[in-house]
Structures are given as C-alpha cells and as structure tokens.
C-alpha cells in the first residue's frame, strides 16, 4: 500500500481532537497512517471512525491494539450500537472501519454481510407542498416568509438539498427567456431549471435575499442552516415533518408525470431529473 501524501501525513500526525481520549487518538493516528489514505478529507473520516471505535473499546478495558480493537466482532458491535447515528451514517461508519481493518489486520476480515437499508422516502403530494407554502406564507415576519417559501421552492421546484440548498443565494436565481433557473454552487456547479409552478414565489424570495443566502444565515458551512425554517414548517395543519429529500422526490414525480403526458420534451426532462435523484 502507498504511504499517505506529505500533507495528509502531517494532518494525521497532528490529529488530536477533544472528542476522544489521547490514547484513542494515538491509536487512530497509528492505524490510519498504515492505511495510506488519499486526501485529507478521507483521512479525517477514517480518523474519526477509528478514534470513536478506540474510545468504545477502551471503556470496558480492552487493550488498544489493532488485533483487538479492529477485530470484526468489536467493530461490528460498535457499528450497530453507536448512539445517535442515522442508517446512512451507520453504513458509512461500518465501511470506513472495514476499510481500515482490511489494511491493518487483513487476516481477521471475512466477506461482508449486508446491513438493512431503509425504504426510499415517499414524495410529498401536491396538496402537501401547497400546505407547506401556505405555512410559509403564514410566518410572522416578511423575512421569515420569504426564507421559508424559498426553502420549499428550491426543494420542490429545483430539487436542491443539503449543501446546495444552504449555498443558494438570491443572485443565483435567474429569470431568462423560457423560464427560471438556479445556478448551483459548491462541489458540483451546474444550472438547474425550476418548475413553472414555483417561479413567482422563488423569484420573490430571491429578490428579498439579494446577494445573501435565500434560506438565511451568514455562513453556508453551518450544517443546521435550514433547521429553524424546517421547525417553523413542522407539522402544521396535519402536515408531516418537512424533509428536503421528499421535496426533491416530489419534483422527480412531477417531471416524470409531465413527460408521460407529453408536457415536457426530452431535453427538459433530462435537465430536471438529475437534480431530483
């Protein structure tokens, strides 16, 4: 296996987080150095997984040795019992620990057994999306009304979620001949068309935001940027909790239905569907 790049090796050597004990951090630095990760972000994820596993193993008094801590039953129990993780995060944790184990103690690792996967989330119905927009319009201040409407329109009309949603600024929403588009920033820059139903409300939200973030805040790096808006739209009038991934699936359903009915030509369908997957 190839050694880590110099910058990555220096990052690993200096990794001393406050969230794990010094012995657990030392264990993580040792084993992840042996894996030779390519890239700082990859090293960060592997270090976090190994450090948390080492802290878990140390609590009942296990020796912090690779043959003990990375032994499949120990890693598997930690993967299944670690608190506060979503199913996706749990699968990622397991993948990272198995990656480390196969490179540090390869003789201990058998073939994978699949973890259960949750069912795909159902899209919101048009009535539910209309309900969220009505709740947005009922917010107590004009600023909150614009932000909440922008969140719903970006999700249901353009298929934006997570980082793309947090990064969206008013100046990224552009009205041009043929419709409205959103210039998406971030790791995958692209231009996404918006469903006609959401043009007026999204343009109003964009004008209110100006060059600022449509969903509010000053730092798009904050992972909980949209949470106050989601809480404000949570469960009113019998509606389910707002989930941006379900908004995106609503967009996919609308585009496919329009394509089947002949209302969206092939090029328009191909532009919209990647944003909604």
Secondary structure in CASP SS format (residue, H / E / C, confidence):
PFRMAT SS
TARGET T0000
AUTHOR 0000-0000-0000
METHOD secondary structure of the structure
MODEL  1
X C 1.00
X C 1.00
X C 1.00
X C 1.00
X C 1.00
X H 1.00
X H 1.00
X H 1.00
X H 1.00
X H 1.00
X H 1.00
X H 1.00
X H 1.00
X C 1.00
X C 1.00
X C 1.00
X C 1.00
X C 1.00
X C 1.00
X C 1.00
X C 1.00
X H 1.00
X H 1.00
X H 1.00
X H 1.00
X H 1.00
X H 1.00
X H 1.00
X H 1.00
X H 1.00
X H 1.00
X H 1.00
X H 1.00
X H 1.00
X H 1.00
X C 1.00
X C 1.00
X C 1.00
X C 1.00
X H 1.00
X H 1.00
X H 1.00
X H 1.00
X H 1.00
X H 1.00
X H 1.00
X H 1.00
X H 1.00
X H 1.00
X H 1.00
X H 1.00
X H 1.00
X H 1.00
X H 1.00
X H 1.00
X H 1.00
X H 1.00
X H 1.00
X H 1.00
X C 1.00
X C 1.00
X C 1.00
X C 1.00
X C 1.00
X C 1.00
X H 1.00
X H 1.00
X H 1.00
X H 1.00
X C 1.00
X C 1.00
X H 1.00
X H 1.00
X H 1.00
X H 1.00
X H 1.00
X H 1.00
X H 1.00
X H 1.00
X H 1.00
X H 1.00
X C 1.00
X C 1.00
X C 1.00
X C 1.00
X C 1.00
X H 1.00
X H 1.00
X H 1.00
X H 1.00
X H 1.00
X H 1.00
X H 1.00
X H 1.00
X H 1.00
X H 1.00
X H 1.00
X H 1.00
X H 1.00
X H 1.00
X H 1.00
X H 1.00
X H 1.00
X H 1.00
X C 1.00
X H 1.00
X H 1.00
X H 1.00
X C 1.00
X C 1.00
X C 1.00
X C 1.00
X C 1.00
X C 1.00
X C 1.00
X C 1.00
X C 1.00
X C 1.00
X C 1.00
X C 1.00
X C 1.00
X C 1.00
X C 1.00
X C 1.00
X C 1.00
X H 1.00
X H 1.00
X H 1.00
X H 1.00
X H 1.00
X H 1.00
X H 1.00
X H 1.00
X H 1.00
X H 1.00
X H 1.00
X H 1.00
X C 1.00
X C 1.00
X C 1.00
X C 1.00
X H 1.00
X H 1.00
X H 1.00
X H 1.00
X H 1.00
X H 1.00
X H 1.00
X H 1.00
X H 1.00
X H 1.00
X H 1.00
X H 1.00
X H 1.00
X H 1.00
X H 1.00
X H 1.00
X H 1.00
X C 1.00
X C 1.00
X C 1.00
X H 1.00
X H 1.00
X H 1.00
X H 1.00
X H 1.00
X H 1.00
X C 1.00
X E 1.00
X H 1.00
X H 1.00
X H 1.00
X E 1.00
X E 1.00
X E 1.00
X E 1.00
X C 1.00
X C 1.00
X E 1.00
X E 1.00
X E 1.00
X E 1.00
X E 1.00
X E 1.00
X C 1.00
X H 1.00
X H 1.00
X H 1.00
X C 1.00
X E 1.00
X E 1.00
X E 1.00
X E 1.00
X C 1.00
X C 1.00
X H 1.00
X H 1.00
X H 1.00
X H 1.00
X H 1.00
X H 1.00
X H 1.00
X H 1.00
X H 1.00
X H 1.00
X H 1.00
X H 1.00
X H 1.00
X H 1.00
X C 1.00
X C 1.00
X C 1.00
X E 1.00
X C 1.00
X C 1.00
X C 1.00
X C 1.00
X C 1.00
X C 1.00
X C 1.00
X C 1.00
X C 1.00
X C 1.00
X C 1.00
X C 1.00
X C 1.00
X H 1.00
X H 1.00
X H 1.00
X H 1.00
X H 1.00
X H 1.00
X C 1.00
X C 1.00
X C 1.00
X H 1.00
X H 1.00
X H 1.00
X C 1.00
X C 1.00
X C 1.00
X C 1.00
X C 1.00
X H 1.00
X H 1.00
X H 1.00
X H 1.00
X H 1.00
X H 1.00
X H 1.00
X H 1.00
X H 1.00
X H 1.00
X H 1.00
X H 1.00
X H 1.00
X H 1.00
X H 1.00
X H 1.00
X H 1.00
X C 1.00
X C 1.00
X C 1.00
X C 1.00
X C 1.00
X H 1.00
X H 1.00
X H 1.00
X H 1.00
X H 1.00
X H 1.00
X H 1.00
X H 1.00
X H 1.00
X H 1.00
X H 1.00
X C 1.00
END
